[in-house]
Amino acid sequence: MTTPDIVGNELPGGSYTVRRWMSFLWADATQNERDVHRYPDAVESEDIDGVLVPSEFATQIAVAGSGTSIEGLLSDMGMDWDSGVFYAGQELNFDQQLRTGISYQVTGEIGDVTEKGGDSGPFHLVTIEFHAKDESGDPVFNSRMKIIVR
Amino acid sequence: MTDRDIQPGTEVRKRFENIREEDVKLMTAITRDPNPIHFDRQVVDKMGLPGLINQGASNLSYLVQVVEEISGTGGDITDIDVRFRNQVYEGDSLTATATVDTVDETEDGLIANVTGSVIKSDDTVVVTGSATVEISDA
């Protein structure tokens, strides 16, 4: 099994703005009952216009705002969904709460590719790092996504 | 839950009943995920799977929700680190649990270190993880 030489490769980068309908429907889809993700009136802060976005939505901001897609990343590695892909893990570190209406600026890179062996045979553990900032350039979150690719 | 209730051993549980096909597909549409295992029944049937596979972000959400419940409205998750152990399928029912391990006082409030899990009704572990929550006095 050949390990692709892609560690350090930077993602194209881009931006992503969460709209209220996205937060609303994401909360619906995950049985999240908190109204702060749906209705501005439920948000008890004068500093926030719009709604608070569920924290795990950062994973979506990261990938969708990075200028590529998981499919594109796999293609760069010579792999595709048929290879067998498993979302293995996720780390998120937050400096700010997520909010609707903010254009999050996203950058990222391939953090690591490690060949491993398992009961089902060899696989690659791929770590993709994402970094999001707000419109002022202040850090919002870092995301470390780990996927298993066979 | 108030700050005074948060101490080592404090636990929050939430049940997520019967993951619905429409919720799996809704998350798939929001995330624009082209992987057919999340929406195409012909594909999952051919693979011999019991149903559509739930999005990993949804499984993460179940754990995030109970962690946030510990902090209530005055807290923010600053860090979360999870491993996805097994797939969740449409129709599965899950229990998400978050437990406070340690609580530290700061000038601005509390920091709670939490561990958590999401487990199916048949005791299959689907998500494990840890998180840090900052709970402000304001």
HADDOCK unambig.tbl for C-alpha pairs under 7 A between the chains (distance, minus, plus):
assign (segid A and resid 22 and name CA) (segid B and resid 30 and name CA) 6.97 0.50 0.50
assign (segid A and resid 26 and name CA) (segid B and resid 27 and name CA) 6.55 0.50 0.50
assign (segid A and resid 29 and name CA) (segid B and resid 23 and name CA) 4.56 0.50 0.50
assign (segid A and resid 29 and name CA) (segid B and resid 26 and name CA) 6.26 0.50 0.50
assign (segid A and resid 29 and name CA) (segid B and resid 27 and name CA) 6.15 0.50 0.50
assign (segid A and resid 30 and name CA) (segid B and resid 58 and name CA) 5.73 0.50 0.50
assign (segid A and resid 30 and name CA) (segid B and resid 61 and name CA) 6.61 0.50 0.50
assign (segid A and resid 56 and name CA) (segid B and resid 57 and name CA) 6.75 0.50 0.50
assign (segid A and resid 56 and name CA) (segid B and resid 60 and name CA) 6.74 0.50 0.50
assign (segid A and resid 56 and name CA) (segid B and resid 61 and name CA) 5.93 0.50 0.50
assign (segid A and resid 60 and name CA) (segid B and resid 31 and name CA) 6.39 0.50 0.50
assign (segid A and resid 87 and name CA) (segid B and resid 56 and name CA) 6.74 0.50 0.50
assign (segid A and resid 87 and name CA) (segid B and resid 84 and name CA) 6.88 0.50 0.50
assign (segid A and resid 88 and name CA) (segid B and resid 83 and name CA) 5.90 0.50 0.50
assign (segid A and resid 88 and name CA) (segid B and resid 84 and name CA) 5.11 0.50 0.50
assign (segid A and resid 89 and name CA) (segid B and resid 82 and name CA) 5.55 0.50 0.50
assign (segid A and resid 89 and name CA) (segid B and resid 83 and name CA) 4.28 0.50 0.50
assign (segid A and resid 89 and name CA) (segid B and resid 84 and name CA) 5.50 0.50 0.50
assign (segid A and resid 90 and name CA) (segid B and resid 81 and name CA) 5.84 0.50 0.50
assign (segid A and resid 90 and name CA) (segid B and resid 82 and name CA) 5.40 0.50 0.50
assign (segid A and resid 90 and name CA) (segid B and resid 83 and name CA) 6.61 0.50 0.50
assign (segid A and resid 91 and name CA) (segid B and resid 80 and name CA) 5.62 0.50 0.50
assign (segid A and resid 91 and name CA) (segid B and resid 81 and name CA) 4.24 0.50 0.50
assign (segid A and resid 91 and name CA) (segid B and resid 82 and name CA) 6.37 0.50 0.50
assign (segid A and resid 92 and name CA) (segid B and resid 79 and name CA) 5.59 0.50 0.50
assign (segid A and resid 92 and name CA) (segid B and resid 80 and name CA) 5.30 0.50 0.50
assign (segid A and resid 92 and name CA) (segid B and resid 81 and name CA) 6.47 0.50 0.50
assign (segid A and resid 93 and name CA) (segid B and resid 78 and name CA) 5.59 0.50 0.50
assign (segid A and resid 93 and name CA) (segid B and resid 79 and name CA) 4.40 0.50 0.50
assign (segid A and resid 93 and name CA) (segid B and resid 80 and name CA) 6.62 0.50 0.50
assign (segid A and resid 94 and name CA) (segid B and resid 78 and name CA) 4.74 0.50 0.50
assign (segid A and resid 94 and name CA) (segid B and resid 79 and name CA) 6.19 0.50 0.50
assign (segid A and resid 95 and name CA) (segid B and resid 78 and name CA) 6.77 0.50 0.50
